[in-house]
Amino acid sequence: MLRDEEALVRLAAIGQVERMLRDARVLPDGIRQDMLIGLGDSDPGIRIRAAEVLDAMGAADFAATLVRSLEKESDPKVIRAGLRVLGSRPRPEAIPFALERLRSPDGETERLAAGVIASVAIEGALDPEAREQVRRRFAEDRGSIDSRDEATLAVLLADQPDQEIGLLDDPEESVRRGAAEAYRTLGLRDLLLSMARNPTVARVAIQAWATTDEPVGAQNVRALLELRPDPTGPEAEVDVATWRSAMVRILQAMAVEDIATSEKLLADEPELLESRCAMLRRGTSPESMPDEDARSELHTLLGRNLLGAGRPLEAAAELTAAGGENPESPLRKELFTAFLLAEEWDEASRLEPAPEAWISFLENRPDLEQEFARRLADEIDRRFDGRLDDAFVGRMDVVRDRFGTATTLGG
């Protein structure tokens, strides 16, 4: 079928090969040779499809074969399709052909040629002569840098890292993105942070600061907080979700010694609570954090988070682990609060056996749910029956009136 006289039959045969590749089926012997014939087919559409499918087949010497075919090609559409295929992955053997097309009067051909060169430059595999040719091209015509790949090339091949920094403010979004991605490739995330004056650069900067390939510390949190996207922007939903995902990623990889600092930086980020708690828990194990005082601090931070999130029983466990039961501990009051909110009355009584702390808690928490306040008031009645003087009874009556519960004290 690949050698049939009818173009439609040959095109259908190429489609069949593509489906076999997609279904991971074993190709018949000799199919590659028949497909290579398609590169010289009289029908330009078949030449394009043959190149695309041969690329998917992954032959080691395909790039060189395609370049030889394109050097004889006269149809601009086929040349552009070939460049698109060559630029899909780094192919140093395609660089001479791409360099020639970098001066093409056709803008799309020029941009696709830049993509071929950029894919190699990103890998650091562009030889000095090719680098110099690209530099000369951009020096001759700065206006030719009008696409993502051309901006990437300009930054990667600049003599000094900040030489092309102006591209980060270019009116064209694709140019800003290409330049930003190149600076990210070069590892210049501080530069991206300082230049994140538009959403395009900020998005790339977020990804640069969210990478876990390098040690992650509190500096990553500070940078991402600075890069927080505008919640009212045109792409706010996606940008905010991406930002949170980036923050979660670095919290999972946070250096243990920076956990406490990072948690304090994120104290006003309730939507990250679960990730913050997971980070803190990781640091509370003796294996992760040998220093007892440092572990105690993490238990404290975790306990406060859980208490604020309405999870008092878990909070009590963490505050206890932090030494909250110690008579001199500054956490004792918070642990008492956690026990009360968890309705662990006996545990609370071990910390505060006198009624004053119990009644004061009720007085100072107008935010309590009515049913819980009623149960706590009933527990105070039961636990301190006969031990409350008139002043305490009066205070309890006021509290009960506030929560709409009937008094059982004072006769």
C-alpha distance (Angstrom), angle and dihedral (degrees) to the residues before:
residue distance angle dihedral
M1 . . .
L2 3.81 . .
R3 3.81 88.6 .
D4 3.81 96.3 41.8
E5 3.80 118.6 131.7
E6 3.80 92.1 -126.8
A7 3.82 114.5 83.3
L8 3.81 92.6 -149.5
V9 3.81 90.5 55.3
R10 3.81 91.6 49.5
L11 3.80 90.6 48.4
A12 3.81 90.8 49.6
A13 3.80 89.6 50.6
I14 3.80 90.8 54.5
G15 3.80 88.6 50.2
Q16 3.79 89.3 52.7
V17 3.81 91.3 52.8
E18 3.79 89.3 49.7
R19 3.81 91.0 53.3
M20 3.80 90.7 49.7
L21 3.80 89.7 53.6
R22 3.79 91.3 47.9
D23 3.82 90.4 51.0
A24 3.84 90.9 47.5
R25 3.80 91.3 -120.3
V26 3.81 122.4 158.9
L27 3.81 110.8 -101.3
P28 3.81 118.8 -130.0
D29 3.80 118.7 -103.7
G30 3.79 113.5 -88.4
I31 3.79 94.6 21.4
R32 3.80 93.2 118.0
Q33 3.79 92.5 55.5
D34 3.79 90.5 50.1
M35 3.80 90.1 49.0
L36 3.81 91.1 51.6
I37 3.78 88.4 58.1
G38 3.79 86.1 61.4
L39 3.82 90.1 67.9
G40 3.80 87.9 70.1
D41 3.81 96.7 40.4
S42 3.79 117.8 137.7
D43 3.81 90.1 -125.7
P44 3.84 112.1 78.1
G45 3.80 91.4 -153.2
I46 3.79 90.0 58.2
R47 3.80 91.5 47.3
I48 3.81 88.8 54.7
R49 3.82 95.1 46.5
A50 3.80 91.7 45.5
A51 3.81 90.7 54.6
E52 3.80 92.3 49.3
V53 3.81 94.7 48.5
L54 3.81 93.9 43.5
D55 3.80 87.6 53.6
A56 3.80 89.4 53.6
M57 3.82 89.4 50.7
G58 3.81 87.8 61.9
A59 3.80 102.8 -141.2
A60 3.80 111.5 -179.6
D61 3.81 96.3 -130.2
F62 3.80 96.8 37.0
A63 3.82 96.1 108.0
A64 3.80 92.9 57.5
T65 3.81 90.4 46.4
L66 3.80 91.8 50.2
V67 3.80 92.0 48.3
R68 3.80 91.0 53.1
S69 3.79 88.9 50.8
L70 3.81 93.4 47.8
E71 3.81 92.6 49.4
K72 3.81 87.0 66.2
E73 3.81 94.0 41.5
S74 3.81 120.9 112.6
D75 3.80 101.1 176.6
P76 3.85 110.0 95.3
K77 3.81 91.7 -152.1
V78 3.79 91.8 56.4
I79 3.81 91.4 46.5
R80 3.79 91.0 51.2
A81 3.81 91.5 47.7
G82 3.80 89.9 49.5
L83 3.80 92.2 50.7
R84 3.79 89.3 48.9
V85 3.81 89.5 54.8
L86 3.81 93.2 45.2
G87 3.80 91.5 50.6
S88 3.80 94.2 53.0
R89 3.81 90.2 88.7
P90 3.84 136.7 4.2
R91 3.81 109.6 -70.7
P92 3.82 113.1 168.6
E93 3.81 91.2 -176.8
A94 3.82 89.0 66.2
I95 3.82 94.9 55.6
P96 3.85 98.9 93.4
F97 3.81 91.0 51.4
A98 3.82 91.6 46.3
L99 3.81 92.3 48.4
E100 3.80 90.1 57.0
R101 3.80 90.7 51.4
L102 3.81 92.0 47.9
R103 3.81 86.0 82.4
S104 3.79 94.5 47.8
P105 3.82 115.6 136.4
D106 3.80 87.0 -137.4
G107 3.80 107.1 88.8
E108 3.80 96.4 -151.2
T109 3.80 92.5 49.6
E110 3.81 89.3 50.4
R111 3.81 91.8 50.3
L112 3.80 93.0 48.1
A113 3.81 90.6 49.3
A114 3.80 88.5 52.6
G115 3.80 88.1 53.1
V116 3.81 91.2 55.7
I117 3.80 90.9 50.8
A118 3.81 93.7 42.8
S119 3.81 92.5 53.9
V120 3.81 88.7 58.6
A121 3.81 95.3 40.1
I122 3.81 91.5 54.3
E123 3.81 87.9 58.7
G124 3.81 90.3 50.8
A125 3.80 90.1 -118.7
L126 3.81 99.9 119.9
D127 3.81 111.2 116.5
P128 3.84 120.3 -128.4
E129 3.80 94.7 -107.5
A130 3.80 92.5 53.8
R131 3.79 90.7 46.1
E132 3.79 90.4 54.1
Q133 3.81 92.7 48.9
V134 3.80 91.1 53.6
R135 3.81 91.6 47.4
R136 3.79 90.9 52.0
R137 3.79 91.1 49.3
F138 3.80 93.0 53.5
A139 3.81 92.6 42.3
E140 3.80 90.3 54.7
D141 3.80 93.9 50.0
R142 3.79 119.0 18.5
G143 3.79 88.3 177.3
S144 3.79 89.1 67.4
I145 3.82 89.0 74.1
D146 3.77 95.0 87.2
S147 3.80 104.5 123.7
R148 3.78 140.4 61.8
D149 3.81 95.8 -104.8
E150 3.80 94.1 45.3
A151 3.81 90.8 51.7
T152 3.80 89.9 48.3
L153 3.79 90.2 52.0
A154 3.79 93.4 47.0
V155 3.81 92.1 54.3
L156 3.80 96.2 41.9
L157 3.80 92.8 50.2
A158 3.82 98.3 41.9
D159 3.82 116.9 121.7
Q160 3.82 90.7 -131.5
P161 3.83 124.6 32.0
D162 3.79 94.8 -124.7
Q163 3.81 95.5 42.9
E164 3.81 92.1 99.6
I165 3.81 97.0 35.1
G166 3.81 90.4 121.1
L167 3.81 89.2 71.4
L168 3.81 87.9 72.6
D169 3.81 87.6 69.4
D170 3.81 96.2 41.6
P171 3.83 115.1 137.4
E172 3.81 89.7 -125.4
E173 3.83 112.8 83.1
S174 3.80 94.1 -151.2
V175 3.81 90.7 54.2
R176 3.81 91.6 50.9
R177 3.79 90.4 49.4
G178 3.79 94.6 48.0
A179 3.80 92.2 49.3
A180 3.80 92.5 46.1
E181 3.79 92.3 49.6
A182 3.79 90.0 50.4
Y183 3.80 91.4 52.4
R184 3.78 88.0 49.5
T185 3.82 89.7 51.5
L186 3.80 88.2 52.4
G187 3.82 89.9 52.7
L188 3.82 93.6 -117.1
R189 3.78 97.6 141.0
D190 3.81 93.7 145.0
L191 3.80 88.7 59.1
L192 3.80 90.3 49.5
L193 3.80 90.6 49.9
S194 3.79 92.1 52.1
M195 3.82 92.1 46.2
A196 3.82 98.3 44.0
R197 3.79 92.7 119.4
N198 3.79 94.9 133.0
P199 3.82 132.9 42.3
T200 3.81 94.0 -110.0
V201 3.79 94.6 59.3
A202 3.81 91.6 38.2
R203 3.81 91.3 56.6
V204 3.79 91.9 53.6
A205 3.81 90.9 43.7
I206 3.81 89.9 54.2
Q207 3.79 90.3 54.6
A208 3.80 90.8 46.8
W209 3.81 92.3 53.2
A210 3.81 92.6 42.8
T211 3.79 95.3 58.3
T212 3.79 114.6 117.2
D213 3.80 94.9 -163.7
E214 3.80 87.3 99.1
P215 3.83 128.8 44.2
V216 3.80 111.0 -71.3
G217 3.79 121.2 -140.1
A218 3.79 144.3 153.9
Q219 3.82 89.1 -70.0
N220 3.81 88.3 70.0
V221 3.80 90.7 55.2
R222 3.81 92.0 48.4
A223 3.80 91.1 50.2
L224 3.79 94.3 48.5
L225 3.79 91.5 47.7
E226 3.79 87.9 54.1
L227 3.81 89.3 49.0
R228 3.80 95.4 50.4
P229 3.84 106.7 143.1
D230 3.77 123.8 -119.6
P231 3.84 105.6 -93.9
T232 3.81 89.6 -149.0
G233 3.82 96.9 49.4
P234 3.82 123.2 120.6
E235 3.82 91.8 -102.0
A236 3.79 95.9 31.1
E237 3.80 97.2 132.6
V238 3.80 94.1 56.2
D239 3.81 94.4 37.0
V240 3.81 94.3 51.3
A241 3.81 92.0 46.0
T242 3.81 90.4 50.0
W243 3.80 91.3 48.1
R244 3.80 92.3 51.1
S245 3.79 91.0 47.2
A246 3.80 89.2 52.4
M247 3.80 91.2 49.9
V248 3.81 91.8 49.3
R249 3.80 89.6 51.2
I250 3.78 94.4 54.8
L251 3.81 93.5 43.4
Q252 3.79 88.4 56.7
A253 3.80 90.1 53.3
M254 3.82 98.0 37.1
A255 3.80 116.1 141.1
V256 3.82 107.6 -110.1
E257 3.78 93.0 -126.0
D258 3.83 90.0 57.9
I259 3.81 98.0 46.8
A260 3.81 96.6 95.7
T261 3.81 93.4 47.5
S262 3.80 91.6 46.8
E263 3.80 92.2 49.9
K264 3.80 91.4 52.3
L265 3.81 90.2 50.6
L266 3.81 89.4 53.4
A267 3.80 97.9 44.2
D268 3.82 90.7 116.0
E269 3.82 95.4 50.0
P270 3.83 105.5 91.5
E271 3.79 93.1 166.1
L272 3.82 87.9 65.7
L273 3.81 94.0 49.9
E274 3.81 97.3 113.7
S275 3.80 92.5 49.7
R276 3.80 91.3 45.7
C277 3.80 91.1 50.8
A278 3.81 91.1 48.4
M279 3.81 89.5 51.5
L280 3.81 91.7 49.5
R281 3.80 92.9 47.9
R282 3.79 90.1 52.6
G283 3.78 89.0 56.7
T284 3.81 96.5 48.0
S285 3.79 96.1 70.3
P286 3.83 115.8 98.8
E287 3.81 88.9 -129.8
S288 3.80 92.0 58.5
M289 3.80 97.9 37.1
P290 3.82 115.1 25.5
D291 3.83 92.9 178.4
E292 3.82 108.0 94.4
D293 3.81 95.8 -156.0
A294 3.80 91.3 50.8
R295 3.81 90.5 49.5
S296 3.79 90.0 50.1
E297 3.81 90.0 54.3
L298 3.80 91.1 52.3
H299 3.81 91.6 48.4
T300 3.81 87.5 51.9
L301 3.79 94.1 50.7
L302 3.79 91.4 45.7
G303 3.80 92.6 48.2
R304 3.80 92.0 51.2
N305 3.79 91.0 48.8
L306 3.78 91.8 51.9
L307 3.77 92.7 45.0
G308 3.79 91.1 52.4
A309 3.80 90.0 47.8
G310 3.80 93.0 56.9
R311 3.81 95.5 -105.0
P312 3.81 100.7 120.3
L313 3.79 98.8 160.3
E314 3.80 92.1 57.1
A315 3.80 89.3 42.6
A316 3.80 91.0 53.6
A317 3.80 91.0 53.9
E318 3.81 91.9 52.4
L319 3.81 94.9 44.2
T320 3.80 89.7 48.9
A321 3.80 89.4 51.5
A322 3.80 87.4 51.7
G323 3.81 90.6 57.6
G324 3.79 97.2 -99.7
E325 3.81 92.5 149.3
N326 3.79 91.3 63.2
P327 3.83 108.5 110.6
E328 3.81 90.1 -130.0
S329 3.80 96.1 44.7
P330 3.83 117.6 120.7
L331 3.82 86.0 -145.8
R332 3.78 94.0 62.7
K333 3.82 94.1 95.5
E334 3.82 92.2 48.1
L335 3.79 90.8 48.7
F336 3.81 89.7 50.5
T337 3.81 89.1 51.5
A338 3.81 90.6 50.0
F339 3.80 91.8 51.2
L340 3.81 91.5 49.4
L341 3.81 93.9 48.3
A342 3.81 89.3 47.7
E343 3.82 88.4 50.1
E344 3.78 90.0 -123.0
W345 3.79 90.6 147.5
D346 3.81 98.3 169.8
E347 3.80 92.0 49.8
A348 3.80 90.1 49.3
S349 3.81 90.3 49.3
R350 3.81 91.0 54.9
L351 3.79 88.2 60.3
E352 3.80 98.0 38.6
P353 3.82 112.8 20.1
A354 3.84 93.6 169.4
P355 3.84 123.3 80.7
E356 3.82 96.4 -126.1
A357 3.82 95.2 80.7
W358 3.81 92.0 45.8
I359 3.79 95.1 50.2
S360 3.82 92.2 42.5
F361 3.80 88.9 54.6
L362 3.80 91.0 55.6
E363 3.80 91.9 45.5
N364 3.79 94.2 50.8
R365 3.81 98.0 45.3
P366 3.81 109.7 68.2
D367 3.81 87.1 157.1
L368 3.81 93.7 71.2
E369 3.78 119.0 118.5
Q370 3.78 111.1 -103.2
E371 3.81 95.0 -122.9
F372 3.79 92.7 50.4
A373 3.80 91.7 47.0
R374 3.81 89.0 51.8
R375 3.80 92.1 51.5
L376 3.79 91.7 48.1
A377 3.81 91.8 48.6
D378 3.80 89.6 50.2
E379 3.80 90.0 50.2
I380 3.81 90.5 51.7
D381 3.83 88.7 51.0
R382 3.77 91.5 51.1
R383 3.78 99.0 40.1
F384 3.80 97.8 44.5
D385 3.82 99.1 32.1
G386 3.79 109.0 154.3
R387 3.80 93.0 7.1
L388 3.80 99.4 84.5
D389 3.78 118.3 96.2
D390 3.79 122.8 -148.5
A391 3.81 93.0 -89.7
F392 3.81 91.4 56.2
V393 3.80 91.2 45.5
G394 3.81 90.3 52.3
R395 3.78 91.8 50.3
M396 3.79 90.9 49.6
D397 3.80 90.8 50.9
V398 3.81 89.7 54.5
V399 3.79 90.9 49.5
R400 3.79 92.7 48.3
D401 3.79 91.2 49.9
R402 3.79 89.8 52.9
F403 3.79 92.6 52.7
G404 3.80 93.2 40.0
T405 3.80 96.3 -116.3
A406 3.79 126.3 136.5
T407 3.78 117.8 -111.7
T408 3.77 122.1 -117.6
L409 3.78 95.5 -179.3
G410 3.75 131.5 92.8
G411 3.80 97.7 32.9
